[in-house]
Amino acid sequence: MLICIALFLGALSISGCSKGPSTDDLIDDLSSGEELDRIKAVRWLQQRTQEGEKVVPALIGSLKDTDVDVRWGAAIGLGYFGAEAESAVAALEEAQHDQDARVREAARVAISRIRAGKNDE
């Protein structure tokens, strides 16, 4: 049994499974016709804070997605970028009028994090 587990873990590491998709692939997935692809992409992109130049504009665009979970994830994600997401404030202010309460709250929190990050500079 241990040999099977070791072989499985070895195969995963060789295939690059632990690294996940590239940032560019995730940004492309935000345009997918599949709701689940967009949700996964927006959640992975939240973790790519070292690539804010690419990710922030993509997440801003996702604030207009037809799926509430994508909009919610985009708002949450933008907050993780702090001051680097200053360009998102206007879109987040607009998202504070979203039909979904979770999106409105996430937008409010993201704005406060962005402004707090700006004050830290």
Contact map, one row per residue, 1 for C-alpha under 8 A:
1111100000000000000000000000000000000000000000000000000000000000000000000000000000000000000000000000000000000000000000000
1111110000000000000000000000000000000000000000000000000000000000000000000000000000000000000000000000000000000000000000000
1111111000000000000000000000000000000000000000000000000000000000000000000000000000000000000000000000000000000000000000000
1111111100000000000000000000000000000000000000000000000000000000000000000000000000000000000000000000000000000000000000000
1111111110000000000000000000000000000000000000000000000000000000000000000000000000000000000000000000000000000000000000000
0111111111000000000000000000000000000000000000000000000000000000000000000000000000000000000000000000000000000000000000000
0011111111100000000000000000000000000000000000000000000000000000000000000000000000000000000000000000000000000000000000000
0001111111110000000000000000000000000000000000000000000000000000000000000000000000000000000000000000000000000000000000000
0000111111111000000000000000000000000000000000000000000000000000000000000000000000000000000000000000000000000000000000000
0000011111111100000000000000000000000000000000000000000000000000000000000000000000000000000000000000000000000000000000000
0000001111111110000000000000000000000000000000000000000000000000000000000000000000000000000000000000000000000000000000000
0000000111111111110000000000000000000000000000000000000000000000000000000000000000000000000000000000000000000000000000000
0000000011111111110000000000000000000000000000000000000000000000000000000000000000000000000000000000000000000000000000000
0000000001111111100000000000000000000000000000000000000000000000000000000000000000000000000000000000000000000000000000000
0000000000111111100000000000000000000000000000000000000000000000000000000000000000000000000000000000000000000000000000000
0000000000011111111100000000000000000000000000000000000000000000000000000000000000000000000000000000000000000000000000000
0000000000011111111100000000000000000000000000000000000000000000000000000000000000000000000000000000000000000000000000000
0000000000011001111100000000000000000000000000000000000000000000000000000000000000000000000000000000000000000000000000000
0000000000000001111110000000000000000000000000000000000000000000000000000000000000000000000000000000000000000000000000000
0000000000000001111111000000000000000000000000000000000000000000000000000000000000000000000000000000000000000000000000000
0000000000000000001111101100000000000000000000000000000000000000000000000000000000000000000000000000000000000000000000000
0000000000000000000111111100000000000000000000000000000000000000000000000000000000000000000000000000000000000000000000000
0000000000000000000011111110000000000000000010010000001000000000000000000000000000000000000000000000000000000000000000000
0000000000000000000001111111000000000000000000000000000000000000000000000000000000000000000000000000000000000000000000000
0000000000000000000011111111100000000000000000000000000000000000000000000000000000000000000000000000000000000000000000000
0000000000000000000011111111110000000000110110000000000000000000000000000000000000000000000000000000000000000000000000000
0000000000000000000000111111111000000000100010000000001001000000000000000000000000000000000000000000000000000000000000000
0000000000000000000000011111111100000000000000000000000000000000000000000000000000000000000000000000000000000000000000000
0000000000000000000000001111111100001100100000000000000000000000000000000000000000000000000000000000000000000000000000000
0000000000000000000000000111111100001110110000000000000001000100000000000000000000000000000000000000000000000000000000000
0000000000000000000000000011111110000100000000000000000000000000000000000000000000000000000000000000000000000000000000000
0000000000000000000000000001111111101100000000000000000000000000000000000000000000000000000000000000000000000000000000000
0000000000000000000000000000001111101000000000000000000000000000000000000000000000000000000000000000000000000000000000000
0000000000000000000000000000000111111100000000000000000000000000000000000000000000000000000000000000000000000000000000000
0000000000000000000000000000000111111110000000000000000000000000001000000000000000000000000000000000000000000000000000000
0000000000000000000000000000000001111111000000000000000000000000000000000000000000000000000000000000000000000000000000000
0000000000000000000000000000110111111111100000000000000000000000000000000000000000000000000000000000000000000000000000000
0000000000000000000000000000111101111111110000000000000000000000000001000000000000000000000000000000000000000000000000000
0000000000000000000000000000010000111111111000000000000000000000000011001000000000000000000000000000000000000000000000000
0000000000000000000000000000000000011111111100000000000000000000000000000000000000000000000000000000000000000000000000000
0000000000000000000000000110110000001111111110000000000000000000000000000000000000000000000000000000000000000000000000000
0000000000000000000000000100010000000111111111000000000000100100000001001100100000000000000000000000000000000000000000000
0000000000000000000000000000000000000011111111100000000000000000000000001100100000000000000000000000000000000000000000000
0000000000000000000000000100000000000001111111110000000000000000000000000000000000000000000000000000000000000000000000000
0000000000000000000000100110000000000000111111111000001000000000000000000000100000000000000000000000000000000000000000000
0000000000000000000000000000000000000000011111111000000000000000000000001101110100000000000000000000000000000000000000000
0000000000000000000000000000000000000000001111111000000000000000000000000000100000000000000000000000000000000000000000000
0000000000000000000000100000000000000000000111111111001000000000000000000000000000000000000000000000000000000000000000000
0000000000000000000000000000000000000000000011111111001000000000000000000000000110000000000000000000000000000000000000000
0000000000000000000000000000000000000000000000011111000000000000000000000000000000000000000000000000000000000000000000000
0000000000000000000000000000000000000000000000011111111000000000000000000000000000000000000000000000000000000000000000000
0000000000000000000000000000000000000000000000011111111100000000000000000000000010011000000000000000000000000000000000000
0000000000000000000000000000000000000000000000000011111110000000000000000000000000000000000000000000000000000000000000000
0000000000000000000000000000000000000000000000000011111111000000000000000000000000000000000000000000000000000000000000000
0000000000000000000000100010000000000000000010011011111111100000000000000000000000000000000000000000000000000000000000000
0000000000000000000000000000000000000000000000000001111111110000000000000000010010011001000000000000000000000000000000000
0000000000000000000000000000000000000000000000000000111111111000000000000000000000000001000000000000000000000000000000000
0000000000000000000000000010010000000000000000000000011111111100000000000000000000000000000000000000000000000000000000000
0000000000000000000000000000000000000000010000000000001111111110000000000110110000000000000000000000000000000000000000000
0000000000000000000000000000000000000000000000000000000111111111000000000110010000000001001100000000000000000000000000000
0000000000000000000000000000000000000000000000000000000011111111100000000000000000000000000000000000000000000000000000000
0000000000000000000000000000010000000000010000000000000001111111100001100100000000000000000000000000000000000000000000000
0000000000000000000000000000000000000000000000000000000000111111100001110110000000000000001100100000000000000000000000000
0000000000000000000000000000000000000000000000000000000000011111110000100000000000000000000000000000000000000000000000000
0000000000000000000000000000000000000000000000000000000000001111111101100000000000000000000000000000000000000000000000000
0000000000000000000000000000000000000000000000000000000000000001111101100000000000000000000000000000000000000000000000000
0000000000000000000000000000000000100000000000000000000000000000111111100000000000000000000000000000000000000000000000000
0000000000000000000000000000000000000000000000000000000000000000111111110000000000000000000000000001001000000000000000000
0000000000000000000000000000000000000010000000000000000000000000001111111000000000000000000000000000000000000000000000000
0000000000000000000000000000000000000110010000000000000000000110111111111100000000000000000000000000000000000000000000000
0000000000000000000000000000000000000000000000000000000000000111111111111110000000000000000000000000001000000000000000000
0000000000000000000000000000000000000000000000000000000000000010000111111111000000000000000000000000011001000000000000000
0000000000000000000000000000000000000010011001000000000000000000000011111111100000000000000000000000000000000000000000000
0000000000000000000000000000000000000000011001000000000000110110000001111111110000000000000000000000000000000000000000000
0000000000000000000000000000000000000000000000000000000000110010000000111111111000000000000100000000001001100100000000000
0000000000000000000000000000000000000000000001000000000000000000000000011111111100000000000000000000000001101100000000000
0000000000000000000000000000000000000000011011100000000000100000000000001111111110000000000000000000000000000100000000000
0000000000000000000000000000000000000000000001000000000100110000000000000111111111001001000000000000000000000100000000000
0000000000000000000000000000000000000000000000000000000000000000000000000011111111001000000000000000000000001111110000000
0000000000000000000000000000000000000000000001001000000000000000000000000001111111000000000000000000000000000100100000000
0000000000000000000000000000000000000000000000001001000100000000000000000000111111111000000000000000000000000000010000000
0000000000000000000000000000000000000000000000000000000000000000000000000000011111111100000000000000000000000100111111000
0000000000000000000000000000000000000000000000000000000000000000000000000000000011111100000000000000000000000000111111000
0000000000000000000000000000000000000000000000000001000100000000000000000000000011111110000000000000000000000000010000000
0000000000000000000000000000000000000000000000000001000100000000000000000000011011111111100000000000000000000000010000000
0000000000000000000000000000000000000000000000000000000000000000000000000000000001111111100000000000000000000000011000000
0000000000000000000000000000000000000000000000000000000000000000000000000000000000011111110000000000000000000000000000000
0000000000000000000000000000000000000000000000000000000110010000000000000000010000001111111100000000000000000000000000000
0000000000000000000000000000000000000000000000000000000000000000000000000000000000001111111110000000000000000010010000000
0000000000000000000000000000000000000000000000000000000000000000000000000000000000000011111111000000000000000000000000000
0000000000000000000000000000000000000000000000000000000000010010000000000000000000000001111111100000000000000000000000000
0000000000000000000000000000000000000000000000000000000000010010000000000010000000000001111111110000000000110110000000000
0000000000000000000000000000000000000000000000000000000000000000000000000000000000000000111111111000000000110010000000000
0000000000000000000000000000000000000000000000000000000000000000000000000000000000000000011111111100000000000000000000000
0000000000000000000000000000000000000000000000000000000000000010000000000000000000000000001111111100001100100000000000000
0000000000000000000000000000000000000000000000000000000000000000000000000000000000000000000111111100001110110000000000000
0000000000000000000000000000000000000000000000000000000000000000000000000000000000000000000011111110000100000000000000000
0000000000000000000000000000000000000000000000000000000000000000000000000000000000000000000001111111101100000000000000000
0000000000000000000000000000000000000000000000000000000000000000000000000000000000000000000000001111101100000000000000000
0000000000000000000000000000000000000000000000000000000000000000000100000000000000000000000000000111111100000000000000000
0000000000000000000000000000000000000000000000000000000000000000000000000000000000000000000000000111111110000000000000000
0000000000000000000000000000000000000000000000000000000000000000000000010000000000000000000000000001111111000000000000000
0000000000000000000000000000000000000000000000000000000000000000000100110010000000000000000000110111111111100000000000000
0000000000000000000000000000000000000000000000000000000000000000000000000000000000000000000000111111111111110000000000000
0000000000000000000000000000000000000000000000000000000000000000000000000000000000000000000000010000111111111000000000000
0000000000000000000000000000000000000000000000000000000000000000000000010011000000000000000000000000011111111100000000000
0000000000000000000000000000000000000000000000000000000000000000000000000011000000000000000110110000001111111110000000000
0000000000000000000000000000000000000000000000000000000000000000000000000000000000000000000110010000000111111111000000000
0000000000000000000000000000000000000000000000000000000000000000000000000001001000000000000000000000000011111111100000000
0000000000000000000000000000000000000000000000000000000000000000000000000011111101000000000100000000000001111111110000000
0000000000000000000000000000000000000000000000000000000000000000000000000000001000000000100110000000000000111111111000000
0000000000000000000000000000000000000000000000000000000000000000000000000000001000000000000000000000000000011111111100000
0000000000000000000000000000000000000000000000000000000000000000000000000000001101100000000000000000000000001111111110000
0000000000000000000000000000000000000000000000000000000000000000000000000000001011111100100000000000000000000111111111000
0000000000000000000000000000000000000000000000000000000000000000000000000000000001100100000000000000000000000011111111100
0000000000000000000000000000000000000000000000000000000000000000000000000000000001100000000000000000000000000001111111110
0000000000000000000000000000000000000000000000000000000000000000000000000000000001100000000000000000000000000000111111111
0000000000000000000000000000000000000000000000000000000000000000000000000000000001100000000000000000000000000000011111111
0000000000000000000000000000000000000000000000000000000000000000000000000000000000000000000000000000000000000000001111111
0000000000000000000000000000000000000000000000000000000000000000000000000000000000000000000000000000000000000000000111111
0000000000000000000000000000000000000000000000000000000000000000000000000000000000000000000000000000000000000000000011111
